[in-house]
């Protein structure tokens, strides 16, 4: 019974994390700012860290099934 919410949460976290990483890579490739008004290195590091954290959380949710 608990597998339904775990699948939904895992899918949501994994899709968001992957999307954030792809978006950040596209912004960096085009030399566009990741966040306006923030040091570029800090913005990239925070975005990549958040993307990896969401991917890991999604994998963890799938592992709980």
N, C-alpha and C positions, 0 to 999 in steps of 0.2 A: 504494500500500500504506500510506503514511503518512497518508492522508486520514481513515481510520477513527478513530485516536486524536485527530487534530486536531478532527474533528467532535464527538467525545465531550467533549473538554476545552473546546471553545468553547461547547457547549451547557451544560455544568456551570457554567462561569464566568459566562455570560450569565444563566442562570436564578438563580443565587445572587445576583449583583449586582442584578438587577431586583427580586428578592424582598426583599433588604436595603433597597433604596430605598423600596419600597412599604411595608414594615413600619415604617421610620423615619418616613415621611410620615404613616402612620396614628397612630403614637404621638404625634407632634408635634401633629397635628390634634386629638386627644383630650386634649391637655395632660398626657399620661402620661410618666413618665420613660423615657428611652431606655436608660439604664444606671443602676442603683441605686448611690448613693454617689459619683457623679461629677457635676461641674458640668454642667448641662444643655446649655449652649452647646458645651462641649468634646465631650460625647457625640454630639450631633447632627453636629458638624463631622467627627468621626472616622468615624461611621457613613456619612455621605454620601460622604466621601472614599474609604472602602473600597468602597462600592457602585459609585461611578464607576470606580474602579480595576479592579474585577472585570469590569464591563461592557466597559471598554477592552481588558482582557486577552482576553475572549471574542471581541470583534470582531477582535482581532489574530490569534487562533487561526483564526477563520473566513477571514481574509485569507490565511492560509498554505496554504489548500487548493489 
